[in-house]
């Protein structure tokens, strides 16, 4: 989570995706979309809190792209 933004649903879906036939990149992009949606639900448009939340979401996305291969057990493209 970040402040009022609850990232748990996006993270849970991402965890499930990592053991499916979906590619690792598609899982990560879905995660980013879910994290950004959580930011949008928590903070008003144009607010500095929403922009900061987007930044945190992007950092999570980069972390998943850099290190997620260690945990991907799906049958899709692992790249």
HTML snippet that shows the backbone in 3Dmol.js (N, CA, C, O; Angstrom):
<script src="https://3Dmol.org/build/3Dmol-min.js"></script>
<div id="view" style="width:600px;height:400px;position:relative"></div>
<script>
const pdb = `
ATOM      1  N   UNK A   1       0.834  -1.193   0.000  1.00  0.00           N
ATOM      2  CA  UNK A   1       0.000   0.000   0.000  1.00  0.00           C
ATOM      3  C   UNK A   1       0.868   1.242   0.000  1.00  0.00           C
ATOM      4  O   UNK A   1       2.048   1.203   0.348  1.00  0.00           O
ATOM      5  N   UNK A   2       0.269   2.322  -0.391  1.00  0.00           N
ATOM      6  CA  UNK A   2       0.905   3.623  -0.295  1.00  0.00           C
ATOM      7  C   UNK A   2      -0.150   4.584   0.242  1.00  0.00           C
ATOM      8  O   UNK A   2      -1.115   4.906  -0.451  1.00  0.00           O
ATOM      9  N   UNK A   3       0.035   5.037   1.464  1.00  0.00           N
ATOM     10  CA  UNK A   3      -0.943   5.948   2.051  1.00  0.00           C
ATOM     11  C   UNK A   3      -2.333   5.351   2.017  1.00  0.00           C
ATOM     12  O   UNK A   3      -2.572   4.272   2.560  1.00  0.00           O
ATOM     13  N   UNK A   4      -3.251   6.061   1.375  1.00  0.00           N
ATOM     14  CA  UNK A   4      -4.631   5.598   1.272  1.00  0.00           C
ATOM     15  C   UNK A   4      -4.863   4.627   0.107  1.00  0.00           C
ATOM     16  O   UNK A   4      -5.951   4.066  -0.028  1.00  0.00           O
ATOM     17  N   UNK A   5      -3.856   4.436  -0.718  1.00  0.00           N
ATOM     18  CA  UNK A   5      -3.995   3.533  -1.860  1.00  0.00           C
ATOM     19  C   UNK A   5      -3.695   2.096  -1.417  1.00  0.00           C
ATOM     20  O   UNK A   5      -2.608   1.797  -0.922  1.00  0.00           O
ATOM     21  N   UNK A   6      -4.658   1.239  -1.603  1.00  0.00           N
ATOM     22  CA  UNK A   6      -4.522  -0.169  -1.215  1.00  0.00           C
ATOM     23  C   UNK A   6      -4.081  -0.977  -2.426  1.00  0.00           C
ATOM     24  O   UNK A   6      -4.853  -1.179  -3.364  1.00  0.00           O
ATOM     25  N   UNK A   7      -2.845  -1.431  -2.400  1.00  0.00           N
ATOM     26  CA  UNK A   7      -2.268  -2.181  -3.511  1.00  0.00           C
ATOM     27  C   UNK A   7      -2.506  -3.684  -3.407  1.00  0.00           C
ATOM     28  O   UNK A   7      -2.086  -4.433  -4.290  1.00  0.00           O
ATOM     29  N   UNK A   8      -3.168  -4.136  -2.353  1.00  0.00           N
ATOM     30  CA  UNK A   8      -3.237  -5.579  -2.087  1.00  0.00           C
ATOM     31  C   UNK A   8      -3.938  -6.362  -3.198  1.00  0.00           C
ATOM     32  O   UNK A   8      -3.484  -7.455  -3.536  1.00  0.00           O
ATOM     33  N   UNK A   9      -5.011  -5.853  -3.770  1.00  0.00           N
ATOM     34  CA  UNK A   9      -5.708  -6.600  -4.820  1.00  0.00           C
ATOM     35  C   UNK A   9      -4.818  -6.733  -6.053  1.00  0.00           C
ATOM     36  O   UNK A   9      -4.734  -7.810  -6.643  1.00  0.00           O
ATOM     37  N   UNK A  10      -4.160  -5.657  -6.443  1.00  0.00           N
ATOM     38  CA  UNK A  10      -3.269  -5.707  -7.605  1.00  0.00           C
ATOM     39  C   UNK A  10      -2.131  -6.695  -7.369  1.00  0.00           C
ATOM     40  O   UNK A  10      -1.757  -7.442  -8.272  1.00  0.00           O
ATOM     41  N   UNK A  11      -1.591  -6.699  -6.175  1.00  0.00           N
ATOM     42  CA  UNK A  11      -0.495  -7.622  -5.848  1.00  0.00           C
ATOM     43  C   UNK A  11      -0.975  -9.073  -5.828  1.00  0.00           C
ATOM     44  O   UNK A  11      -0.276  -9.966  -6.307  1.00  0.00           O
ATOM     45  N   UNK A  12      -2.154  -9.305  -5.280  1.00  0.00           N
ATOM     46  CA  UNK A  12      -2.705 -10.671  -5.244  1.00  0.00           C
ATOM     47  C   UNK A  12      -2.936 -11.200  -6.662  1.00  0.00           C
ATOM     48  O   UNK A  12      -2.613 -12.348  -6.965  1.00  0.00           O
ATOM     49  N   UNK A  13      -3.498 -10.348  -7.527  1.00  0.00           N
ATOM     50  CA  UNK A  13      -3.729 -10.756  -8.914  1.00  0.00           C
ATOM     51  C   UNK A  13      -2.402 -11.019  -9.626  1.00  0.00           C
ATOM     52  O   UNK A  13      -2.297 -11.941 -10.436  1.00  0.00           O
ATOM     53  N   UNK A  14      -1.404 -10.214  -9.324  1.00  0.00           N
ATOM     54  CA  UNK A  14      -0.085 -10.408  -9.926  1.00  0.00           C
ATOM     55  C   UNK A  14       0.513 -11.742  -9.476  1.00  0.00           C
ATOM     56  O   UNK A  14       1.086 -12.471 -10.286  1.00  0.00           O
ATOM     57  N   UNK A  15       0.382 -12.054  -8.213  1.00  0.00           N
ATOM     58  CA  UNK A  15       0.892 -13.330  -7.707  1.00  0.00           C
ATOM     59  C   UNK A  15       0.223 -14.500  -8.427  1.00  0.00           C
ATOM     60  O   UNK A  15       0.888 -15.465  -8.804  1.00  0.00           O
ATOM     61  N   UNK A  16      -1.089 -14.412  -8.615  1.00  0.00           N
ATOM     62  CA  UNK A  16      -1.810 -15.465  -9.331  1.00  0.00           C
ATOM     63  C   UNK A  16      -1.353 -15.548 -10.787  1.00  0.00           C
ATOM     64  O   UNK A  16      -1.213 -16.637 -11.345  1.00  0.00           O
ATOM     65  N   UNK A  17      -1.125 -14.396 -11.385  1.00  0.00           N
ATOM     66  CA  UNK A  17      -0.706 -14.339 -12.781  1.00  0.00           C
ATOM     67  C   UNK A  17       0.637 -15.036 -12.977  1.00  0.00           C
ATOM     68  O   UNK A  17       0.867 -15.666 -14.009  1.00  0.00           O
ATOM     69  N   UNK A  18       1.515 -14.927 -11.998  1.00  0.00           N
ATOM     70  CA  UNK A  18       2.862 -15.504 -12.099  1.00  0.00           C
ATOM     71  C   UNK A  18       2.868 -17.024 -12.136  1.00  0.00           C
ATOM     72  O   UNK A  18       3.905 -17.624 -12.420  1.00  0.00           O
ATOM     73  N   UNK A  19       1.755 -17.652 -11.859  1.00  0.00           N
ATOM     74  CA  UNK A  19       1.683 -19.115 -11.949  1.00  0.00           C
ATOM     75  C   UNK A  19       0.700 -19.551 -13.036  1.00  0.00           C
ATOM     76  O   UNK A  19       0.182 -20.668 -13.003  1.00  0.00           O
ATOM     77  N   UNK A  20       0.449 -18.664 -13.995  1.00  0.00           N
ATOM     78  CA  UNK A  20      -0.505 -18.957 -15.070  1.00  0.00           C
ATOM     79  C   UNK A  20       0.240 -19.099 -16.395  1.00  0.00           C
ATOM     80  O   UNK A  20       1.467 -19.194 -16.424  1.00  0.00           O
ATOM     81  N   UNK A  21      -0.509 -19.113 -17.475  1.00  0.00           N
ATOM     82  CA  UNK A  21       0.091 -19.190 -18.811  1.00  0.00           C
ATOM     83  C   UNK A  21       0.342 -17.803 -19.407  1.00  0.00           C
ATOM     84  O   UNK A  21       0.752 -17.688 -20.561  1.00  0.00           O
ATOM     85  N   UNK A  22       0.100 -16.772 -18.635  1.00  0.00           N
ATOM     86  CA  UNK A  22       0.311 -15.397 -19.085  1.00  0.00           C
ATOM     87  C   UNK A  22       1.793 -15.065 -19.013  1.00  0.00           C
ATOM     88  O   UNK A  22       2.495 -15.512 -18.106  1.00  0.00           O
ATOM     89  N   UNK A  23       2.266 -14.275 -19.977  1.00  0.00           N
ATOM     90  CA  UNK A  23       3.680 -13.898 -19.976  1.00  0.00           C
ATOM     91  C   UNK A  23       3.996 -13.027 -18.759  1.00  0.00           C
ATOM     92  O   UNK A  23       3.122 -12.364 -18.200  1.00  0.00           O
ATOM     93  N   UNK A  24       5.250 -13.049 -18.375  1.00  0.00           N
ATOM     94  CA  UNK A  24       5.686 -12.265 -17.220  1.00  0.00           C
ATOM     95  C   UNK A  24       5.485 -10.773 -17.470  1.00  0.00           C
ATOM     96  O   UNK A  24       5.093 -10.041 -16.562  1.00  0.00           O
ATOM     97  N   UNK A  25       5.750 -10.315 -18.699  1.00  0.00           N
ATOM     98  CA  UNK A  25       5.550  -8.899 -19.025  1.00  0.00           C
ATOM     99  C   UNK A  25       4.079  -8.519 -18.904  1.00  0.00           C
ATOM    100  O   UNK A  25       3.756  -7.473 -18.342  1.00  0.00           O
ATOM    101  N   UNK A  26       3.189  -9.351 -19.421  1.00  0.00           N
ATOM    102  CA  UNK A  26       1.752  -9.052 -19.321  1.00  0.00           C
ATOM    103  C   UNK A  26       1.312  -9.005 -17.862  1.00  0.00           C
ATOM    104  O   UNK A  26       0.487  -8.170 -17.491  1.00  0.00           O
ATOM    105  N   UNK A  27       1.850  -9.887 -17.038  1.00  0.00           N
ATOM    106  CA  UNK A  27       1.540  -9.860 -15.603  1.00  0.00           C
ATOM    107  C   UNK A  27       2.001  -8.548 -14.982  1.00  0.00           C
ATOM    108  O   UNK A  27       1.280  -7.944 -14.188  1.00  0.00           O
ATOM    109  N   UNK A  28       3.200  -8.112 -15.343  1.00  0.00           N
ATOM    110  CA  UNK A  28       3.748  -6.876 -14.777  1.00  0.00           C
ATOM    111  C   UNK A  28       2.957  -5.662 -15.232  1.00  0.00           C
ATOM    112  O   UNK A  28       2.714  -4.749 -14.443  1.00  0.00           O
ATOM    113  N   UNK A  29       2.553  -5.642 -16.495  1.00  0.00           N
ATOM    114  CA  UNK A  29       1.756  -4.509 -16.995  1.00  0.00           C
ATOM    115  C   UNK A  29       0.389  -4.465 -16.324  1.00  0.00           C
ATOM    116  O   UNK A  29      -0.126  -3.386 -16.032  1.00  0.00           O
ATOM    117  N   UNK A  30      -0.199  -5.633 -16.078  1.00  0.00           N
ATOM    118  CA  UNK A  30      -1.476  -5.684 -15.360  1.00  0.00           C
ATOM    119  C   UNK A  30      -1.292  -5.189 -13.924  1.00  0.00           C
ATOM    120  O   UNK A  30      -2.153  -4.494 -13.384  1.00  0.00           O
ATOM    121  N   UNK A  31      -0.168  -5.553 -13.318  1.00  0.00           N
ATOM    122  CA  UNK A  31       0.129  -5.058 -11.973  1.00  0.00           C
ATOM    123  C   UNK A  31       0.198  -3.541 -11.980  1.00  0.00           C
ATOM    124  O   UNK A  31      -0.420  -2.889 -11.138  1.00  0.00           O
ATOM    125  N   UNK A  32       0.934  -2.976 -12.910  1.00  0.00           N
ATOM    126  CA  UNK A  32       1.052  -1.518 -12.978  1.00  0.00           C
ATOM    127  C   UNK A  32      -0.313  -0.864 -13.152  1.00  0.00           C
ATOM    128  O   UNK A  32      -0.607   0.142 -12.507  1.00  0.00           O
ATOM    129  N   UNK A  33      -1.139  -1.427 -14.013  1.00  0.00           N
ATOM    130  CA  UNK A  33      -2.490  -0.888 -14.194  1.00  0.00           C
ATOM    131  C   UNK A  33      -3.304  -0.946 -12.914  1.00  0.00           C
ATOM    132  O   UNK A  33      -4.024  -0.001 -12.593  1.00  0.00           O
ATOM    133  N   UNK A  34      -3.197  -2.045 -12.178  1.00  0.00           N
ATOM    134  CA  UNK A  34      -3.923  -2.177 -10.916  1.00  0.00           C
ATOM    135  C   UNK A  34      -3.418  -1.220  -9.849  1.00  0.00           C
ATOM    136  O   UNK A  34      -4.202  -0.661  -9.083  1.00  0.00           O
ATOM    137  N   UNK A  35      -2.102  -1.034  -9.805  1.00  0.00           N
ATOM    138  CA  UNK A  35      -1.534  -0.098  -8.834  1.00  0.00           C
ATOM    139  C   UNK A  35      -1.968   1.327  -9.150  1.00  0.00           C
ATOM    140  O   UNK A  35      -2.330   2.089  -8.254  1.00  0.00           O
ATOM    141  N   UNK A  36      -1.928   1.677 -10.427  1.00  0.00           N
ATOM    142  CA  UNK A  36      -2.355   3.032 -10.832  1.00  0.00           C
ATOM    143  C   UNK A  36      -3.850   3.242 -10.538  1.00  0.00           C
ATOM    144  O   UNK A  36      -4.256   4.332 -10.135  1.00  0.00           O
ATOM    145  N   UNK A  37      -4.659   2.203 -10.739  1.00  0.00           N
ATOM    146  CA  UNK A  37      -6.090   2.307 -10.426  1.00  0.00           C
ATOM    147  C   UNK A  37      -6.288   2.537  -8.931  1.00  0.00           C
ATOM    148  O   UNK A  37      -7.160   3.309  -8.533  1.00  0.00           O
ATOM    149  N   UNK A  38      -5.487   1.873  -8.105  1.00  0.00           N
ATOM    150  CA  UNK A  38      -5.579   2.081  -6.658  1.00  0.00           C
ATOM    151  C   UNK A  38      -5.223   3.527  -6.309  1.00  0.00           C
ATOM    152  O   UNK A  38      -5.844   4.131  -5.434  1.00  0.00           O
ATOM    153  N   UNK A  39      -4.223   4.077  -6.996  1.00  0.00           N
ATOM    154  CA  UNK A  39      -3.859   5.483  -6.782  1.00  0.00           C
ATOM    155  C   UNK A  39      -5.018   6.404  -7.167  1.00  0.00           C
ATOM    156  O   UNK A  39      -5.323   7.364  -6.459  1.00  0.00           O
ATOM    157  N   UNK A  40      -5.654   6.101  -8.290  1.00  0.00           N
ATOM    158  CA  UNK A  40      -6.771   6.922  -8.772  1.00  0.00           C
ATOM    159  C   UNK A  40      -7.963   6.849  -7.831  1.00  0.00           C
ATOM    160  O   UNK A  40      -8.676   7.837  -7.658  1.00  0.00           O
ATOM    161  N   UNK A  41      -8.186   5.688  -7.222  1.00  0.00           N
ATOM    162  CA  UNK A  41      -9.296   5.541  -6.282  1.00  0.00           C
ATOM    163  C   UNK A  41      -9.025   6.248  -4.963  1.00  0.00           C
ATOM    164  O   UNK A  41      -9.958   6.632  -4.257  1.00  0.00           O
ATOM    165  N   UNK A  42      -7.756   6.421  -4.631  1.00  0.00           N
ATOM    166  CA  UNK A  42      -7.402   6.973  -3.324  1.00  0.00           C
ATOM    167  C   UNK A  42      -7.201   8.488  -3.333  1.00  0.00           C
ATOM    168  O   UNK A  42      -7.420   9.147  -2.317  1.00  0.00           O
ATOM    169  N   UNK A  43      -6.790   9.037  -4.466  1.00  0.00           N
ATOM    170  CA  UNK A  43      -6.401  10.458  -4.492  1.00  0.00           C
ATOM    171  C   UNK A  43      -7.044  11.189  -5.666  1.00  0.00           C
ATOM    172  O   UNK A  43      -7.208  10.615  -6.743  1.00  0.00           O
ATOM    173  N   UNK A  44      -7.410  12.461  -5.458  1.00  0.00           N
ATOM    174  CA  UNK A  44      -8.044  13.232  -6.534  1.00  0.00           C
ATOM    175  C   UNK A  44      -7.081  13.518  -7.685  1.00  0.00           C
ATOM    176  O   UNK A  44      -5.870  13.625  -7.493  1.00  0.00           O
ATOM    177  N   UNK A  45      -7.650  13.638  -8.882  1.00  0.00           N
ATOM    178  CA  UNK A  45      -6.860  13.933 -10.073  1.00  0.00           C
ATOM    179  C   UNK A  45      -6.056  15.214  -9.877  1.00  0.00           C
ATOM    180  O   UNK A  45      -6.555  16.203  -9.341  1.00  0.00           O
ATOM    181  N   UNK A  46      -4.815  15.174 -10.318  1.00  0.00           N
ATOM    182  CA  UNK A  46      -3.955  16.355 -10.252  1.00  0.00           C
ATOM    183  C   UNK A  46      -3.316  16.613  -8.909  1.00  0.00           C
ATOM    184  O   UNK A  46      -2.515  17.538  -8.773  1.00  0.00           O
ATOM    185  N   UNK A  47      -3.654  15.813  -7.909  1.00  0.00           N
ATOM    186  CA  UNK A  47      -3.078  16.050  -6.581  1.00  0.00           C
ATOM    187  C   UNK A  47      -1.640  15.538  -6.534  1.00  0.00           C
ATOM    188  O   UNK A  47      -1.270  14.607  -7.250  1.00  0.00           O
ATOM    189  N   UNK A  48      -0.854  16.159  -5.689  1.00  0.00           N
ATOM    190  CA  UNK A  48       0.534  15.710  -5.531  1.00  0.00           C
ATOM    191  C   UNK A  48       0.576  14.300  -4.938  1.00  0.00           C
ATOM    192  O   UNK A  48       1.509  13.545  -5.209  1.00  0.00           O
ATOM    193  N   UNK A  49      -0.420  13.944  -4.138  1.00  0.00           N
ATOM    194  CA  UNK A  49      -0.457  12.593  -3.562  1.00  0.00           C
ATOM    195  C   UNK A  49      -0.668  11.547  -4.650  1.00  0.00           C
ATOM    196  O   UNK A  49      -0.063  10.475  -4.604  1.00  0.00           O
ATOM    197  N   UNK A  50      -1.524  11.849  -5.633  1.00  0.00           N
ATOM    198  CA  UNK A  50      -1.734  10.888  -6.719  1.00  0.00           C
ATOM    199  C   UNK A  50      -0.452  10.750  -7.537  1.00  0.00           C
ATOM    200  O   UNK A  50      -0.069   9.641  -7.912  1.00  0.00           O
ATOM    201  N   UNK A  51       0.203  11.859  -7.810  1.00  0.00           N
ATOM    202  CA  UNK A  51       1.447  11.793  -8.580  1.00  0.00           C
ATOM    203  C   UNK A  51       2.521  11.010  -7.831  1.00  0.00           C
ATOM    204  O   UNK A  51       3.257  10.230  -8.435  1.00  0.00           O
ATOM    205  N   UNK A  52       2.612  11.213  -6.536  1.00  0.00           N
ATOM    206  CA  UNK A  52       3.575  10.449  -5.735  1.00  0.00           C
ATOM    207  C   UNK A  52       3.204   8.975  -5.729  1.00  0.00           C
ATOM    208  O   UNK A  52       4.082   8.115  -5.810  1.00  0.00           O
ATOM    209  N   UNK A  53       1.933   8.677  -5.634  1.00  0.00           N
ATOM    210  CA  UNK A  53       1.453   7.294  -5.662  1.00  0.00           C
ATOM    211  C   UNK A  53       1.810   6.648  -6.994  1.00  0.00           C
ATOM    212  O   UNK A  53       2.252   5.499  -7.022  1.00  0.00           O
ATOM    213  N   UNK A  54       1.625   7.367  -8.099  1.00  0.00           N
ATOM    214  CA  UNK A  54       2.020   6.854  -9.416  1.00  0.00           C
ATOM    215  C   UNK A  54       3.516   6.543  -9.449  1.00  0.00           C
ATOM    216  O   UNK A  54       3.939   5.549 -10.040  1.00  0.00           O
ATOM    217  N   UNK A  55       4.305   7.394  -8.815  1.00  0.00           N
ATOM    218  CA  UNK A  55       5.753   7.167  -8.773  1.00  0.00           C
ATOM    219  C   UNK A  55       6.078   5.887  -8.014  1.00  0.00           C
ATOM    220  O   UNK A  55       6.909   5.092  -8.451  1.00  0.00           O
ATOM    221  N   UNK A  56       5.421   5.695  -6.881  1.00  0.00           N
ATOM    222  CA  UNK A  56       5.626   4.467  -6.106  1.00  0.00           C
ATOM    223  C   UNK A  56       5.196   3.251  -6.929  1.00  0.00           C
ATOM    224  O   UNK A  56       5.887   2.232  -6.936  1.00  0.00           O
ATOM    225  N   UNK A  57       4.075   3.353  -7.611  1.00  0.00           N
ATOM    226  CA  UNK A  57       3.603   2.258  -8.461  1.00  0.00           C
ATOM    227  C   UNK A  57       4.632   1.939  -9.541  1.00  0.00           C
ATOM    228  O   UNK A  57       4.880   0.770  -9.837  1.00  0.00           O
ATOM    229  N   UNK A  58       5.221   2.953 -10.120  1.00  0.00           N
ATOM    230  CA  UNK A  58       6.235   2.746 -11.161  1.00  0.00           C
ATOM    231  C   UNK A  58       7.482   2.080 -10.596  1.00  0.00           C
ATOM    232  O   UNK A  58       8.091   1.238 -11.255  1.00  0.00           O
ATOM    233  N   UNK A  59       7.858   2.449  -9.393  1.00  0.00           N
ATOM    234  CA  UNK A  59       9.016   1.820  -8.744  1.00  0.00           C
ATOM    235  C   UNK A  59       8.730   0.344  -8.485  1.00  0.00           C
ATOM    236  O   UNK A  59       9.605  -0.498  -8.684  1.00  0.00           O
ATOM    237  N   UNK A  60       7.510   0.020  -8.043  1.00  0.00           N
ATOM    238  CA  UNK A  60       7.133  -1.378  -7.853  1.00  0.00           C
ATOM    239  C   UNK A  60       7.230  -2.130  -9.181  1.00  0.00           C
ATOM    240  O   UNK A  60       7.741  -3.249  -9.235  1.00  0.00           O
ATOM    241  N   UNK A  61       6.734  -1.500 -10.254  1.00  0.00           N
ATOM    242  CA  UNK A  61       6.777  -2.111 -11.578  1.00  0.00           C
ATOM    243  C   UNK A  61       8.224  -2.410 -11.991  1.00  0.00           C
ATOM    244  O   UNK A  61       8.520  -3.507 -12.464  1.00  0.00           O
ATOM    245  N   UNK A  62       9.104  -1.453 -11.816  1.00  0.00           N
ATOM    246  CA  UNK A  62      10.510  -1.645 -12.175  1.00  0.00           C
ATOM    247  C   UNK A  62      11.120  -2.782 -11.342  1.00  0.00           C
ATOM    248  O   UNK A  62      11.859  -3.614 -11.868  1.00  0.00           O
ATOM    249  N   UNK A  63      10.810  -2.809 -10.066  1.00  0.00           N
ATOM    250  CA  UNK A  63      11.320  -3.883  -9.211  1.00  0.00           C
ATOM    251  C   UNK A  63      10.864  -5.249  -9.678  1.00  0.00           C
ATOM    252  O   UNK A  63      11.646  -6.199  -9.692  1.00  0.00           O
ATOM    253  N   UNK A  64       9.604  -5.350 -10.059  1.00  0.00           N
ATOM    254  CA  UNK A  64       9.050  -6.618 -10.548  1.00  0.00           C
ATOM    255  C   UNK A  64       9.722  -7.014 -11.857  1.00  0.00           C
ATOM    256  O   UNK A  64      10.013  -8.190 -12.075  1.00  0.00           O
ATOM    257  N   UNK A  65       9.970  -6.041 -12.726  1.00  0.00           N
ATOM    258  CA  UNK A  65      10.620  -6.350 -14.004  1.00  0.00           C
ATOM    259  C   UNK A  65      12.069  -6.779 -13.797  1.00  0.00           C
ATOM    260  O   UNK A  65      12.561  -7.658 -14.504  1.00  0.00           O
ATOM    261  N   UNK A  66      12.751  -6.168 -12.837  1.00  0.00           N
ATOM    262  CA  UNK A  66      14.152  -6.498 -12.610  1.00  0.00           C
ATOM    263  C   UNK A  66      14.340  -7.836 -11.891  1.00  0.00           C
ATOM    264  O   UNK A  66      15.246  -8.602 -12.220  1.00  0.00           O
ATOM    265  N   UNK A  67      13.490  -8.107 -10.922  1.00  0.00           N
ATOM    266  CA  UNK A  67      13.725  -9.255 -10.038  1.00  0.00           C
ATOM    267  C   UNK A  67      12.631 -10.318 -10.068  1.00  0.00           C
ATOM    268  O   UNK A  67      12.783 -11.379  -9.463  1.00  0.00           O
ATOM    269  N   UNK A  68      11.546 -10.045 -10.754  1.00  0.00           N
ATOM    270  CA  UNK A  68      10.418 -10.979 -10.753  1.00  0.00           C
ATOM    271  C   UNK A  68      10.702 -12.314 -11.399  1.00  0.00           C
ATOM    272  O   UNK A  68      10.031 -13.300 -11.094  1.00  0.00           O
ATOM    273  N   UNK A  69      11.684 -12.371 -12.287  1.00  0.00           N
ATOM    274  CA  UNK A  69      12.001 -13.634 -12.953  1.00  0.00           C
ATOM    275  C   UNK A  69      12.348 -14.729 -11.945  1.00  0.00           C
ATOM    276  O   UNK A  69      12.199 -15.917 -12.227  1.00  0.00           O
ATOM    277  N   UNK A  70      12.812 -14.313 -10.772  1.00  0.00           N
ATOM    278  CA  UNK A  70      13.163 -15.290  -9.734  1.00  0.00           C
ATOM    279  C   UNK A  70      11.946 -16.055  -9.224  1.00  0.00           C
ATOM    280  O   UNK A  70      12.074 -17.158  -8.693  1.00  0.00           O
ATOM    281  N   UNK A  71      10.773 -15.467  -9.388  1.00  0.00           N
ATOM    282  CA  UNK A  71       9.558 -16.027  -8.790  1.00  0.00           C
ATOM    283  C   UNK A  71       8.526 -16.497  -9.823  1.00  0.00           C
ATOM    284  O   UNK A  71       7.514 -17.095  -9.456  1.00  0.00           O
ATOM    285  N   UNK A  72       8.772 -16.234 -11.097  1.00  0.00           N
ATOM    286  CA  UNK A  72       7.827 -16.604 -12.148  1.00  0.00           C
ATOM    287  C   UNK A  72       7.849 -18.111 -12.363  1.00  0.00           C
ATOM    288  O   UNK A  72       8.889 -18.684 -12.686  1.00  0.00           O
ATOM    289  N   UNK A  73       6.694 -18.752 -12.181  1.00  0.00           N
ATOM    290  CA  UNK A  73       6.580 -20.199 -12.387  1.00  0.00           C
ATOM    291  C   UNK A  73       5.584 -20.536 -13.487  1.00  0.00           C
ATOM    292  O   UNK A  73       5.259 -21.703 -13.707  1.00  0.00           O
ATOM    293  N   UNK A  74       5.104 -19.513 -14.172  1.00  0.00           N
ATOM    294  CA  UNK A  74       4.105 -19.721 -15.225  1.00  0.00           C
ATOM    295  C   UNK A  74       4.691 -20.394 -16.448  1.00  0.00           C
ATOM    296  O   UNK A  74       5.895 -20.636 -16.539  1.00  0.00           O
ATOM    297  N   UNK A  75       3.806 -20.688 -17.384  1.00  0.00           N
ATOM    298  CA  UNK A  75       4.209 -21.358 -18.622  1.00  0.00           C
ATOM    299  C   UNK A  75       4.289 -20.399 -19.809  1.00  0.00           C
ATOM    300  O   UNK A  75       4.582 -20.816 -20.930  1.00  0.00           O
ATOM    301  N   UNK A  76       4.028 -19.108 -19.559  1.00  0.00           N
ATOM    302  CA  UNK A  76       4.128 -18.113 -20.619  1.00  0.00           C
ATOM    303  C   UNK A  76       5.567 -17.694 -20.830  1.00  0.00           C
ATOM    304  O   UNK A  76       6.490 -18.306 -20.292  1.00  0.00           O
ATOM    305  N   UNK A  77       5.751 -16.649 -21.615  1.00  0.00           N
ATOM    306  CA  UNK A  77       7.086 -16.120 -21.882  1.00  0.00           C
ATOM    307  C   UNK A  77       7.658 -15.546 -20.586  1.00  0.00           C
ATOM    308  O   UNK A  77       7.051 -14.645 -20.006  1.00  0.00           O
ATOM    309  N   UNK A  78       8.794 -16.033 -20.119  1.00  0.00           N
ATOM    310  CA  UNK A  78       9.355 -15.559 -18.848  1.00  0.00           C
ATOM    311  C   UNK A  78      10.134 -14.248 -18.964  1.00  0.00           C
ATOM    312  O   UNK A  78      10.625 -13.730 -17.962  1.00  0.00           O
ATOM    313  N   UNK A  79      10.247 -13.719 -20.160  1.00  0.00           N
ATOM    314  CA  UNK A  79      11.033 -12.481 -20.351  1.00  0.00           C
ATOM    315  C   UNK A  79      10.307 -11.260 -19.827  1.00  0.00           C
ATOM    316  O   UNK A  79      10.828 -10.148 -19.911  1.00  0.00           O
TER     317      UNK A  79
END
`;
const viewer = $3Dmol.createViewer("view");
viewer.addModel(pdb, "pdb");
viewer.setStyle({}, {cartoon: {color: "spectrum"}});
viewer.zoomTo();
viewer.render();
</script>
